[in-house]
């Protein structure tokens, strides 16, 4: 299993991480968002993410350059904008 979460600007973004048939992982929806100050909500989001596991999805079209699902939830246009304000 492979999971990721992203702390950014006082929130934690917990996306579903899907396994692409070619053997790599892709960030997708649903994405759960919780405040960094709400430990119960973060724990619930992480538990839900682990319960979902890594669903298998078909390989994306190589011409599809859409950003990961978390950008929509964060209200930014692209991955670069998202990571600029993410915590390490």
PyMOL Python script that loads the backbone (N, CA, C, O; Angstrom):
from pymol import cmd

cmd.read_pdbstr("""\
ATOM      1  N   UNK A   1       0.839  -1.186   0.000  1.00  0.00           N
ATOM      2  CA  UNK A   1       0.000   0.000   0.000  1.00  0.00           C
ATOM      3  C   UNK A   1       0.885   1.250   0.000  1.00  0.00           C
ATOM      4  O   UNK A   1       1.983   1.263   0.557  1.00  0.00           O
ATOM      5  N   UNK A   2       0.371   2.289  -0.639  1.00  0.00           N
ATOM      6  CA  UNK A   2       1.097   3.548  -0.749  1.00  0.00           C
ATOM      7  C   UNK A   2       0.108   4.686  -0.507  1.00  0.00           C
ATOM      8  O   UNK A   2      -0.954   4.735  -1.127  1.00  0.00           O
ATOM      9  N   UNK A   3       0.458   5.590   0.388  1.00  0.00           N
ATOM     10  CA  UNK A   3      -0.409   6.706   0.721  1.00  0.00           C
ATOM     11  C   UNK A   3       0.392   7.989   0.837  1.00  0.00           C
ATOM     12  O   UNK A   3       1.597   7.966   1.085  1.00  0.00           O
ATOM     13  N   UNK A   4      -0.293   9.104   0.654  1.00  0.00           N
ATOM     14  CA  UNK A   4       0.320  10.416   0.796  1.00  0.00           C
ATOM     15  C   UNK A   4      -0.673  11.362   1.456  1.00  0.00           C
ATOM     16  O   UNK A   4      -1.886  11.177   1.355  1.00  0.00           O
ATOM     17  N   UNK A   5      -0.150  12.367   2.125  1.00  0.00           N
ATOM     18  CA  UNK A   5      -0.990  13.462   2.604  1.00  0.00           C
ATOM     19  C   UNK A   5      -0.135  14.718   2.582  1.00  0.00           C
ATOM     20  O   UNK A   5       1.093  14.653   2.641  1.00  0.00           O
ATOM     21  N   UNK A   6      -0.804  15.863   2.495  1.00  0.00           N
ATOM     22  CA  UNK A   6      -0.092  17.115   2.293  1.00  0.00           C
ATOM     23  C   UNK A   6      -0.566  18.193   3.258  1.00  0.00           C
ATOM     24  O   UNK A   6      -1.710  18.636   3.156  1.00  0.00           O
ATOM     25  N   UNK A   7       0.288  18.634   4.204  1.00  0.00           N
ATOM     26  CA  UNK A   7      -0.054  19.794   5.026  1.00  0.00           C
ATOM     27  C   UNK A   7       0.229  21.072   4.229  1.00  0.00           C
ATOM     28  O   UNK A   7       1.299  21.232   3.641  1.00  0.00           O
ATOM     29  N   UNK A   8      -0.754  21.976   4.225  1.00  0.00           N
ATOM     30  CA  UNK A   8      -0.597  23.212   3.453  1.00  0.00           C
ATOM     31  C   UNK A   8      -1.468  24.305   4.046  1.00  0.00           C
ATOM     32  O   UNK A   8      -2.688  24.161   4.123  1.00  0.00           O
ATOM     33  N   UNK A   9      -0.852  25.381   4.458  1.00  0.00           N
ATOM     34  CA  UNK A   9      -1.552  26.579   4.918  1.00  0.00           C
ATOM     35  C   UNK A   9      -2.634  26.286   5.965  1.00  0.00           C
ATOM     36  O   UNK A   9      -3.767  26.750   5.840  1.00  0.00           O
ATOM     37  N   UNK A  10      -2.281  25.526   6.980  1.00  0.00           N
ATOM     38  CA  UNK A  10      -3.195  25.249   8.085  1.00  0.00           C
ATOM     39  C   UNK A  10      -4.183  24.124   7.841  1.00  0.00           C
ATOM     40  O   UNK A  10      -5.028  23.847   8.693  1.00  0.00           O
ATOM     41  N   UNK A  11      -4.089  23.471   6.688  1.00  0.00           N
ATOM     42  CA  UNK A  11      -4.974  22.349   6.367  1.00  0.00           C
ATOM     43  C   UNK A  11      -4.142  21.132   5.984  1.00  0.00           C
ATOM     44  O   UNK A  11      -2.982  21.247   5.588  1.00  0.00           O
ATOM     45  N   UNK A  12      -4.760  19.973   6.110  1.00  0.00           N
ATOM     46  CA  UNK A  12      -4.127  18.730   5.668  1.00  0.00           C
ATOM     47  C   UNK A  12      -5.004  18.146   4.579  1.00  0.00           C
ATOM     48  O   UNK A  12      -6.203  17.947   4.777  1.00  0.00           O
ATOM     49  N   UNK A  13      -4.405  17.871   3.425  1.00  0.00           N
ATOM     50  CA  UNK A  13      -5.108  17.283   2.277  1.00  0.00           C
ATOM     51  C   UNK A  13      -4.752  15.802   2.216  1.00  0.00           C
ATOM     52  O   UNK A  13      -3.580  15.436   2.134  1.00  0.00           O
ATOM     53  N   UNK A  14      -5.770  14.961   2.255  1.00  0.00           N
ATOM     54  CA  UNK A  14      -5.575  13.507   2.267  1.00  0.00           C
ATOM     55  C   UNK A  14      -6.278  12.928   1.035  1.00  0.00           C
ATOM     56  O   UNK A  14      -7.477  12.653   1.075  1.00  0.00           O
ATOM     57  N   UNK A  15      -5.524  12.742  -0.070  1.00  0.00           N
ATOM     58  CA  UNK A  15      -6.147  12.230  -1.289  1.00  0.00           C
ATOM     59  C   UNK A  15      -6.158  10.704  -1.336  1.00  0.00           C
ATOM     60  O   UNK A  15      -5.466  10.039  -0.565  1.00  0.00           O
ATOM     61  N   UNK A  16      -6.950  10.169  -2.248  1.00  0.00           N
ATOM     62  CA  UNK A  16      -6.898   8.752  -2.576  1.00  0.00           C
ATOM     63  C   UNK A  16      -5.708   8.574  -3.507  1.00  0.00           C
ATOM     64  O   UNK A  16      -5.541   9.344  -4.452  1.00  0.00           O
ATOM     65  N   UNK A  17      -4.891   7.581  -3.253  1.00  0.00           N
ATOM     66  CA  UNK A  17      -3.754   7.297  -4.119  1.00  0.00           C
ATOM     67  C   UNK A  17      -4.050   6.003  -4.857  1.00  0.00           C
ATOM     68  O   UNK A  17      -4.073   4.924  -4.266  1.00  0.00           O
ATOM     69  N   UNK A  18      -4.278   6.129  -6.163  1.00  0.00           N
ATOM     70  CA  UNK A  18      -4.650   4.981  -6.982  1.00  0.00           C
ATOM     71  C   UNK A  18      -3.418   4.333  -7.600  1.00  0.00           C
ATOM     72  O   UNK A  18      -2.423   5.005  -7.874  1.00  0.00           O
ATOM     73  N   UNK A  19      -3.493   3.027  -7.818  1.00  0.00           N
ATOM     74  CA  UNK A  19      -2.418   2.327  -8.497  1.00  0.00           C
ATOM     75  C   UNK A  19      -2.782   2.233  -9.976  1.00  0.00           C
ATOM     76  O   UNK A  19      -3.802   1.650 -10.344  1.00  0.00           O
ATOM     77  N   UNK A  20      -1.945   2.807 -10.798  1.00  0.00           N
ATOM     78  CA  UNK A  20      -2.148   2.748 -12.242  1.00  0.00           C
ATOM     79  C   UNK A  20      -1.675   1.380 -12.720  1.00  0.00           C
ATOM     80  O   UNK A  20      -0.705   0.835 -12.194  1.00  0.00           O
ATOM     81  N   UNK A  21      -2.351   0.838 -13.699  1.00  0.00           N
ATOM     82  CA  UNK A  21      -2.053  -0.517 -14.162  1.00  0.00           C
ATOM     83  C   UNK A  21      -0.596  -0.699 -14.571  1.00  0.00           C
ATOM     84  O   UNK A  21      -0.094  -1.823 -14.548  1.00  0.00           O
ATOM     85  N   UNK A  22       0.083   0.355 -14.937  1.00  0.00           N
ATOM     86  CA  UNK A  22       1.490   0.242 -15.318  1.00  0.00           C
ATOM     87  C   UNK A  22       2.428   0.162 -14.124  1.00  0.00           C
ATOM     88  O   UNK A  22       3.638   0.023 -14.303  1.00  0.00           O
ATOM     89  N   UNK A  23       1.895   0.246 -12.910  1.00  0.00           N
ATOM     90  CA  UNK A  23       2.708   0.051 -11.717  1.00  0.00           C
ATOM     91  C   UNK A  23       3.126   1.302 -10.975  1.00  0.00           C
ATOM     92  O   UNK A  23       3.911   1.206 -10.032  1.00  0.00           O
ATOM     93  N   UNK A  24       2.634   2.478 -11.357  1.00  0.00           N
ATOM     94  CA  UNK A  24       2.943   3.668 -10.580  1.00  0.00           C
ATOM     95  C   UNK A  24       1.672   4.167  -9.901  1.00  0.00           C
ATOM     96  O   UNK A  24       0.584   3.646 -10.148  1.00  0.00           O
ATOM     97  N   UNK A  25       1.811   5.163  -9.059  1.00  0.00           N
ATOM     98  CA  UNK A  25       0.679   5.665  -8.280  1.00  0.00           C
ATOM     99  C   UNK A  25       0.289   7.056  -8.750  1.00  0.00           C
ATOM    100  O   UNK A  25       1.121   7.826  -9.232  1.00  0.00           O
ATOM    101  N   UNK A  26      -0.997   7.362  -8.600  1.00  0.00           N
ATOM    102  CA  UNK A  26      -1.541   8.632  -9.056  1.00  0.00           C
ATOM    103  C   UNK A  26      -2.458   9.189  -7.984  1.00  0.00           C
ATOM    104  O   UNK A  26      -3.275   8.463  -7.417  1.00  0.00           O
ATOM    105  N   UNK A  27      -2.322  10.481  -7.705  1.00  0.00           N
ATOM    106  CA  UNK A  27      -3.184  11.151  -6.732  1.00  0.00           C
ATOM    107  C   UNK A  27      -4.543  11.386  -7.381  1.00  0.00           C
ATOM    108  O   UNK A  27      -4.624  11.862  -8.513  1.00  0.00           O
ATOM    109  N   UNK A  28      -5.614  11.048  -6.654  1.00  0.00           N
ATOM    110  CA  UNK A  28      -6.955  11.211  -7.209  1.00  0.00           C
ATOM    111  C   UNK A  28      -7.965  11.612  -6.164  1.00  0.00           C
ATOM    112  O   UNK A  28      -7.622  11.905  -5.018  1.00  0.00           O
ATOM    113  N   UNK A  29      -9.212  11.620  -6.577  1.00  0.00           N
ATOM    114  CA  UNK A  29     -10.321  11.951  -5.683  1.00  0.00           C
ATOM    115  C   UNK A  29     -10.896  10.647  -5.141  1.00  0.00           C
ATOM    116  O   UNK A  29     -10.723   9.608  -5.778  1.00  0.00           O
ATOM    117  N   UNK A  30     -11.556  10.654  -4.021  1.00  0.00           N
ATOM    118  CA  UNK A  30     -11.861  11.819  -3.198  1.00  0.00           C
ATOM    119  C   UNK A  30     -10.657  12.278  -2.381  1.00  0.00           C
ATOM    120  O   UNK A  30      -9.741  11.510  -2.085  1.00  0.00           O
ATOM    121  N   UNK A  31     -10.696  13.547  -2.034  1.00  0.00           N
ATOM    122  CA  UNK A  31      -9.672  14.158  -1.192  1.00  0.00           C
ATOM    123  C   UNK A  31     -10.374  14.651   0.065  1.00  0.00           C
ATOM    124  O   UNK A  31     -11.361  15.382  -0.019  1.00  0.00           O
ATOM    125  N   UNK A  32      -9.871  14.256   1.230  1.00  0.00           N
ATOM    126  CA  UNK A  32     -10.424  14.740   2.489  1.00  0.00           C
ATOM    127  C   UNK A  32      -9.543  15.879   2.979  1.00  0.00           C
ATOM    128  O   UNK A  32      -8.317  15.787   2.936  1.00  0.00           O
ATOM    129  N   UNK A  33     -10.168  16.949   3.444  1.00  0.00           N
ATOM    130  CA  UNK A  33      -9.440  18.118   3.931  1.00  0.00           C
ATOM    131  C   UNK A  33      -9.783  18.303   5.406  1.00  0.00           C
ATOM    132  O   UNK A  33     -10.953  18.302   5.789  1.00  0.00           O
ATOM    133  N   UNK A  34      -8.741  18.464   6.230  1.00  0.00           N
ATOM    134  CA  UNK A  34      -8.945  18.666   7.670  1.00  0.00           C
ATOM    135  C   UNK A  34      -8.002  19.766   8.160  1.00  0.00           C
ATOM    136  O   UNK A  34      -6.932  19.981   7.590  1.00  0.00           O
ATOM    137  N   UNK A  35      -8.405  20.444   9.202  1.00  0.00           N
ATOM    138  CA  UNK A  35      -7.563  21.470   9.820  1.00  0.00           C
ATOM    139  C   UNK A  35      -6.416  20.804  10.570  1.00  0.00           C
ATOM    140  O   UNK A  35      -6.605  19.757  11.189  1.00  0.00           O
ATOM    141  N   UNK A  36      -5.231  21.404  10.520  1.00  0.00           N
ATOM    142  CA  UNK A  36      -4.091  20.821  11.236  1.00  0.00           C
ATOM    143  C   UNK A  36      -4.316  20.828  12.741  1.00  0.00           C
ATOM    144  O   UNK A  36      -3.678  20.064  13.465  1.00  0.00           O
ATOM    145  N   UNK A  37      -5.210  21.680  13.218  1.00  0.00           N
ATOM    146  CA  UNK A  37      -5.481  21.742  14.662  1.00  0.00           C
ATOM    147  C   UNK A  37      -6.530  20.724  15.108  1.00  0.00           C
ATOM    148  O   UNK A  37      -6.804  20.622  16.304  1.00  0.00           O
ATOM    149  N   UNK A  38      -7.116  19.979  14.190  1.00  0.00           N
ATOM    150  CA  UNK A  38      -8.162  19.012  14.521  1.00  0.00           C
ATOM    151  C   UNK A  38      -7.619  17.581  14.371  1.00  0.00           C
ATOM    152  O   UNK A  38      -7.773  16.948  13.327  1.00  0.00           O
ATOM    153  N   UNK A  39      -6.992  17.100  15.426  1.00  0.00           N
ATOM    154  CA  UNK A  39      -6.360  15.772  15.396  1.00  0.00           C
ATOM    155  C   UNK A  39      -7.364  14.656  15.119  1.00  0.00           C
ATOM    156  O   UNK A  39      -7.027  13.685  14.441  1.00  0.00           O
ATOM    157  N   UNK A  40      -8.566  14.772  15.619  1.00  0.00           N
ATOM    158  CA  UNK A  40      -9.591  13.745  15.403  1.00  0.00           C
ATOM    159  C   UNK A  40      -9.958  13.670  13.921  1.00  0.00           C
ATOM    160  O   UNK A  40     -10.085  12.575  13.373  1.00  0.00           O
ATOM    161  N   UNK A  41     -10.130  14.822  13.269  1.00  0.00           N
ATOM    162  CA  UNK A  41     -10.472  14.840  11.843  1.00  0.00           C
ATOM    163  C   UNK A  41      -9.327  14.296  10.995  1.00  0.00           C
ATOM    164  O   UNK A  41      -9.562  13.587  10.016  1.00  0.00           O
ATOM    165  N   UNK A  42      -8.099  14.623  11.363  1.00  0.00           N
ATOM    166  CA  UNK A  42      -6.940  14.099  10.628  1.00  0.00           C
ATOM    167  C   UNK A  42      -6.874  12.589  10.779  1.00  0.00           C
ATOM    168  O   UNK A  42      -6.662  11.876   9.798  1.00  0.00           O
ATOM    169  N   UNK A  43      -7.051  12.099  11.987  1.00  0.00           N
ATOM    170  CA  UNK A  43      -7.020  10.653  12.228  1.00  0.00           C
ATOM    171  C   UNK A  43      -8.119   9.950  11.424  1.00  0.00           C
ATOM    172  O   UNK A  43      -7.882   8.895  10.836  1.00  0.00           O
ATOM    173  N   UNK A  44      -9.321  10.537  11.401  1.00  0.00           N
ATOM    174  CA  UNK A  44     -10.435   9.969  10.640  1.00  0.00           C
ATOM    175  C   UNK A  44     -10.102   9.959   9.142  1.00  0.00           C
ATOM    176  O   UNK A  44     -10.358   8.968   8.459  1.00  0.00           O
ATOM    177  N   UNK A  45      -9.536  11.053   8.632  1.00  0.00           N
ATOM    178  CA  UNK A  45      -9.189  11.136   7.207  1.00  0.00           C
ATOM    179  C   UNK A  45      -8.133  10.101   6.840  1.00  0.00           C
ATOM    180  O   UNK A  45      -8.232   9.461   5.793  1.00  0.00           O
ATOM    181  N   UNK A  46      -7.127   9.931   7.686  1.00  0.00           N
ATOM    182  CA  UNK A  46      -6.083   8.942   7.418  1.00  0.00           C
ATOM    183  C   UNK A  46      -6.636   7.521   7.469  1.00  0.00           C
ATOM    184  O   UNK A  46      -6.254   6.676   6.660  1.00  0.00           O
ATOM    185  N   UNK A  47      -7.532   7.256   8.415  1.00  0.00           N
ATOM    186  CA  UNK A  47      -8.152   5.932   8.519  1.00  0.00           C
ATOM    187  C   UNK A  47      -8.994   5.644   7.282  1.00  0.00           C
ATOM    188  O   UNK A  47      -8.940   4.541   6.740  1.00  0.00           O
ATOM    189  N   UNK A  48      -9.775   6.631   6.830  1.00  0.00           N
ATOM    190  CA  UNK A  48     -10.583   6.453   5.614  1.00  0.00           C
ATOM    191  C   UNK A  48      -9.693   6.196   4.402  1.00  0.00           C
ATOM    192  O   UNK A  48     -10.007   5.347   3.567  1.00  0.00           O
ATOM    193  N   UNK A  49      -8.589   6.925   4.306  1.00  0.00           N
ATOM    194  CA  UNK A  49      -7.666   6.749   3.192  1.00  0.00           C
ATOM    195  C   UNK A  49      -7.109   5.326   3.182  1.00  0.00           C
ATOM    196  O   UNK A  49      -7.053   4.687   2.131  1.00  0.00           O
ATOM    197  N   UNK A  50      -6.705   4.839   4.329  1.00  0.00           N
ATOM    198  CA  UNK A  50      -6.151   3.488   4.410  1.00  0.00           C
ATOM    199  C   UNK A  50      -7.211   2.432   4.124  1.00  0.00           C
ATOM    200  O   UNK A  50      -6.911   1.395   3.532  1.00  0.00           O
ATOM    201  N   UNK A  51      -8.452   2.691   4.542  1.00  0.00           N
ATOM    202  CA  UNK A  51      -9.548   1.755   4.281  1.00  0.00           C
ATOM    203  C   UNK A  51      -9.843   1.668   2.784  1.00  0.00           C
ATOM    204  O   UNK A  51     -10.121   0.586   2.266  1.00  0.00           O
ATOM    205  N   UNK A  52      -9.783   2.815   2.084  1.00  0.00           N
ATOM    206  CA  UNK A  52     -10.001   2.816   0.633  1.00  0.00           C
ATOM    207  C   UNK A  52      -8.915   2.032  -0.092  1.00  0.00           C
ATOM    208  O   UNK A  52      -9.159   1.451  -1.149  1.00  0.00           O
ATOM    209  N   UNK A  53      -7.729   2.018   0.476  1.00  0.00           N
ATOM    210  CA  UNK A  53      -6.617   1.327  -0.166  1.00  0.00           C
ATOM    211  C   UNK A  53      -6.168   2.070  -1.414  1.00  0.00           C
ATOM    212  O   UNK A  53      -6.373   3.276  -1.547  1.00  0.00           O
ATOM    213  N   UNK A  54      -5.558   1.335  -2.314  1.00  0.00           N
ATOM    214  CA  UNK A  54      -5.086   1.894  -3.578  1.00  0.00           C
ATOM    215  C   UNK A  54      -5.901   1.283  -4.717  1.00  0.00           C
ATOM    216  O   UNK A  54      -5.523   0.246  -5.262  1.00  0.00           O
ATOM    217  N   UNK A  55      -7.019   1.921  -5.081  1.00  0.00           N
ATOM    218  CA  UNK A  55      -7.826   1.364  -6.170  1.00  0.00           C
ATOM    219  C   UNK A  55      -7.010   1.314  -7.461  1.00  0.00           C
ATOM    220  O   UNK A  55      -6.168   2.177  -7.710  1.00  0.00           O
ATOM    221  N   UNK A  56      -7.268   0.308  -8.265  1.00  0.00           N
ATOM    222  CA  UNK A  56      -6.572   0.185  -9.541  1.00  0.00           C
ATOM    223  C   UNK A  56      -7.323   0.997 -10.602  1.00  0.00           C
ATOM    224  O   UNK A  56      -8.546   0.914 -10.718  1.00  0.00           O
ATOM    225  N   UNK A  57      -6.566   1.777 -11.367  1.00  0.00           N
ATOM    226  CA  UNK A  57      -7.146   2.605 -12.428  1.00  0.00           C
ATOM    227  C   UNK A  57      -6.364   2.383 -13.717  1.00  0.00           C
ATOM    228  O   UNK A  57      -5.197   1.992 -13.672  1.00  0.00           O
ATOM    229  N   UNK A  58      -6.997   2.629 -14.872  1.00  0.00           N
ATOM    230  CA  UNK A  58      -6.261   2.495 -16.130  1.00  0.00           C
ATOM    231  C   UNK A  58      -5.222   3.603 -16.270  1.00  0.00           C
ATOM    232  O   UNK A  58      -5.334   4.656 -15.642  1.00  0.00           O
ATOM    233  N   UNK A  59      -4.236   3.360 -17.080  1.00  0.00           N
ATOM    234  CA  UNK A  59      -3.196   4.357 -17.323  1.00  0.00           C
ATOM    235  C   UNK A  59      -3.806   5.599 -17.966  1.00  0.00           C
ATOM    236  O   UNK A  59      -4.660   5.485 -18.845  1.00  0.00           O
ATOM    237  N   UNK A  60      -3.374   6.783 -17.532  1.00  0.00           N
ATOM    238  CA  UNK A  60      -3.923   8.003 -18.125  1.00  0.00           C
ATOM    239  C   UNK A  60      -3.426   8.181 -19.561  1.00  0.00           C
ATOM    240  O   UNK A  60      -2.385   7.650 -19.948  1.00  0.00           O
ATOM    241  N   UNK A  61      -4.184   8.929 -20.322  1.00  0.00           N
ATOM    242  CA  UNK A  61      -3.778   9.273 -21.681  1.00  0.00           C
ATOM    243  C   UNK A  61      -2.520  10.147 -21.582  1.00  0.00           C
ATOM    244  O   UNK A  61      -2.526  11.124 -20.833  1.00  0.00           O
ATOM    245  N   UNK A  62      -1.454   9.832 -22.305  1.00  0.00           N
ATOM    246  CA  UNK A  62      -0.222  10.632 -22.211  1.00  0.00           C
ATOM    247  C   UNK A  62      -0.422  12.113 -22.527  1.00  0.00           C
ATOM    248  O   UNK A  62       0.355  12.950 -22.067  1.00  0.00           O
ATOM    249  N   UNK A  63      -1.446  12.446 -23.299  1.00  0.00           N
ATOM    250  CA  UNK A  63      -1.681  13.853 -23.630  1.00  0.00           C
ATOM    251  C   UNK A  63      -2.442  14.588 -22.521  1.00  0.00           C
ATOM    252  O   UNK A  63      -2.561  15.812 -22.563  1.00  0.00           O
ATOM    253  N   UNK A  64      -2.955  13.853 -21.532  1.00  0.00           N
ATOM    254  CA  UNK A  64      -3.707  14.465 -20.428  1.00  0.00           C
ATOM    255  C   UNK A  64      -2.727  15.057 -19.422  1.00  0.00           C
ATOM    256  O   UNK A  64      -2.021  14.321 -18.732  1.00  0.00           O
ATOM    257  N   UNK A  65      -2.683  16.354 -19.339  1.00  0.00           N
ATOM    258  CA  UNK A  65      -1.780  17.048 -18.425  1.00  0.00           C
ATOM    259  C   UNK A  65      -2.537  17.724 -17.290  1.00  0.00           C
ATOM    260  O   UNK A  65      -2.084  18.739 -16.761  1.00  0.00           O
ATOM    261  N   UNK A  66      -3.686  17.170 -16.911  1.00  0.00           N
ATOM    262  CA  UNK A  66      -4.465  17.794 -15.841  1.00  0.00           C
ATOM    263  C   UNK A  66      -3.736  17.637 -14.510  1.00  0.00           C
ATOM    264  O   UNK A  66      -3.086  16.618 -14.276  1.00  0.00           O
ATOM    265  N   UNK A  67      -3.838  18.646 -13.633  1.00  0.00           N
ATOM    266  CA  UNK A  67      -3.152  18.584 -12.346  1.00  0.00           C
ATOM    267  C   UNK A  67      -3.813  17.569 -11.410  1.00  0.00           C
ATOM    268  O   UNK A  67      -4.959  17.177 -11.634  1.00  0.00           O
ATOM    269  N   UNK A  68      -3.105  17.146 -10.371  1.00  0.00           N
ATOM    270  CA  UNK A  68      -3.694  16.217  -9.394  1.00  0.00           C
ATOM    271  C   UNK A  68      -4.946  16.797  -8.749  1.00  0.00           C
ATOM    272  O   UNK A  68      -5.127  18.013  -8.699  1.00  0.00           O
ATOM    273  N   UNK A  69      -5.803  15.915  -8.258  1.00  0.00           N
ATOM    274  CA  UNK A  69      -7.098  16.310  -7.688  1.00  0.00           C
ATOM    275  C   UNK A  69      -6.970  17.281  -6.518  1.00  0.00           C
ATOM    276  O   UNK A  69      -7.872  18.091  -6.304  1.00  0.00           O
ATOM    277  N   UNK A  70      -5.887  17.226  -5.760  1.00  0.00           N
ATOM    278  CA  UNK A  70      -5.772  18.107  -4.591  1.00  0.00           C
ATOM    279  C   UNK A  70      -5.732  19.577  -4.973  1.00  0.00           C
ATOM    280  O   UNK A  70      -6.077  20.429  -4.154  1.00  0.00           O
ATOM    281  N   UNK A  71      -5.321  19.898  -6.196  1.00  0.00           N
ATOM    282  CA  UNK A  71      -5.277  21.305  -6.593  1.00  0.00           C
ATOM    283  C   UNK A  71      -6.669  21.921  -6.616  1.00  0.00           C
ATOM    284  O   UNK A  71      -6.845  23.083  -6.250  1.00  0.00           O
ATOM    285  N   UNK A  72      -7.653  21.146  -7.042  1.00  0.00           N
ATOM    286  CA  UNK A  72      -9.041  21.637  -7.053  1.00  0.00           C
ATOM    287  C   UNK A  72      -9.517  21.914  -5.626  1.00  0.00           C
ATOM    288  O   UNK A  72     -10.152  22.937  -5.370  1.00  0.00           O
ATOM    289  N   UNK A  73      -9.215  21.018  -4.713  1.00  0.00           N
ATOM    290  CA  UNK A  73      -9.653  21.176  -3.326  1.00  0.00           C
ATOM    291  C   UNK A  73      -8.948  22.352  -2.643  1.00  0.00           C
ATOM    292  O   UNK A  73      -9.505  22.973  -1.738  1.00  0.00           O
ATOM    293  N   UNK A  74      -7.723  22.655  -3.080  1.00  0.00           N
ATOM    294  CA  UNK A  74      -6.968  23.770  -2.501  1.00  0.00           C
ATOM    295  C   UNK A  74      -7.283  25.094  -3.184  1.00  0.00           C
ATOM    296  O   UNK A  74      -6.885  26.155  -2.703  1.00  0.00           O
ATOM    297  N   UNK A  75      -7.999  25.033  -4.311  1.00  0.00           N
ATOM    298  CA  UNK A  75      -8.365  26.255  -5.021  1.00  0.00           C
ATOM    299  C   UNK A  75      -7.206  26.882  -5.782  1.00  0.00           C
ATOM    300  O   UNK A  75      -7.148  28.103  -5.932  1.00  0.00           O
ATOM    301  N   UNK A  76      -6.282  26.051  -6.265  1.00  0.00           N
ATOM    302  CA  UNK A  76      -5.161  26.554  -7.066  1.00  0.00           C
ATOM    303  C   UNK A  76      -5.230  25.942  -8.462  1.00  0.00           C
ATOM    304  O   UNK A  76      -5.913  24.941  -8.675  1.00  0.00           O
ATOM    305  N   UNK A  77      -4.516  26.550  -9.409  1.00  0.00           N
ATOM    306  CA  UNK A  77      -4.611  26.112 -10.799  1.00  0.00           C
ATOM    307  C   UNK A  77      -3.680  24.963 -11.162  1.00  0.00           C
ATOM    308  O   UNK A  77      -3.991  24.172 -12.052  1.00  0.00           O
ATOM    309  N   UNK A  78      -2.546  24.864 -10.483  1.00  0.00           N
ATOM    310  CA  UNK A  78      -1.588  23.831 -10.886  1.00  0.00           C
ATOM    311  C   UNK A  78      -0.814  23.287  -9.689  1.00  0.00           C
ATOM    312  O   UNK A  78      -0.877  23.831  -8.586  1.00  0.00           O
ATOM    313  N   UNK A  79      -0.086  22.205  -9.932  1.00  0.00           N
ATOM    314  CA  UNK A  79       0.669  21.521  -8.886  1.00  0.00           C
ATOM    315  C   UNK A  79       1.740  22.426  -8.288  1.00  0.00           C
ATOM    316  O   UNK A  79       1.960  22.398  -7.077  1.00  0.00           O
ATOM    317  N   UNK A  80       2.409  23.226  -9.112  1.00  0.00           N
ATOM    318  CA  UNK A  80       3.454  24.128  -8.622  1.00  0.00           C
ATOM    319  C   UNK A  80       2.920  25.113  -7.601  1.00  0.00           C
ATOM    320  O   UNK A  80       3.563  25.372  -6.583  1.00  0.00           O
ATOM    321  N   UNK A  81       1.744  25.664  -7.871  1.00  0.00           N
ATOM    322  CA  UNK A  81       1.116  26.591  -6.922  1.00  0.00           C
ATOM    323  C   UNK A  81       0.779  25.888  -5.617  1.00  0.00           C
ATOM    324  O   UNK A  81       0.904  26.469  -4.539  1.00  0.00           O
ATOM    325  N   UNK A  82       0.357  24.653  -5.718  1.00  0.00           N
ATOM    326  CA  UNK A  82       0.010  23.885  -4.509  1.00  0.00           C
ATOM    327  C   UNK A  82       1.251  23.646  -3.650  1.00  0.00           C
ATOM    328  O   UNK A  82       1.227  23.914  -2.449  1.00  0.00           O
ATOM    329  N   UNK A  83       2.328  23.147  -4.247  1.00  0.00           N
ATOM    330  CA  UNK A  83       3.507  22.782  -3.452  1.00  0.00           C
ATOM    331  C   UNK A  83       4.282  23.980  -2.937  1.00  0.00           C
ATOM    332  O   UNK A  83       5.003  23.854  -1.947  1.00  0.00           O
ATOM    333  N   UNK A  84       4.162  25.139  -3.572  1.00  0.00           N
ATOM    334  CA  UNK A  84       4.867  26.328  -3.076  1.00  0.00           C
ATOM    335  C   UNK A  84       4.458  26.665  -1.643  1.00  0.00           C
ATOM    336  O   UNK A  84       5.273  27.143  -0.853  1.00  0.00           O
ATOM    337  N   UNK A  85       3.200  26.415  -1.317  1.00  0.00           N
ATOM    338  CA  UNK A  85       2.707  26.734   0.032  1.00  0.00           C
ATOM    339  C   UNK A  85       2.502  25.509   0.896  1.00  0.00           C
ATOM    340  O   UNK A  85       1.890  25.599   1.960  1.00  0.00           O
ATOM    341  N   UNK A  86       3.004  24.363   0.456  1.00  0.00           N
ATOM    342  CA  UNK A  86       2.891  23.146   1.260  1.00  0.00           C
ATOM    343  C   UNK A  86       4.028  23.091   2.278  1.00  0.00           C
ATOM    344  O   UNK A  86       5.093  23.672   2.066  1.00  0.00           O
ATOM    345  N   UNK A  87       3.794  22.400   3.365  1.00  0.00           N
ATOM    346  CA  UNK A  87       4.818  22.235   4.390  1.00  0.00           C
ATOM    347  C   UNK A  87       5.703  21.049   4.048  1.00  0.00           C
ATOM    348  O   UNK A  87       5.273  20.102   3.389  1.00  0.00           O
ATOM    349  N   UNK A  88       6.924  21.116   4.497  1.00  0.00           N
ATOM    350  CA  UNK A  88       7.858  19.996   4.254  1.00  0.00           C
ATOM    351  C   UNK A  88       7.669  18.931   5.280  1.00  0.00           C
ATOM    352  O   UNK A  88       8.359  17.912   5.246  1.00  0.00           O
TER     353      UNK A  88
END
""", "prot")
cmd.dss("prot")
cmd.show_as("cartoon", "prot")
cmd.util.cbc("prot")
cmd.orient("prot")
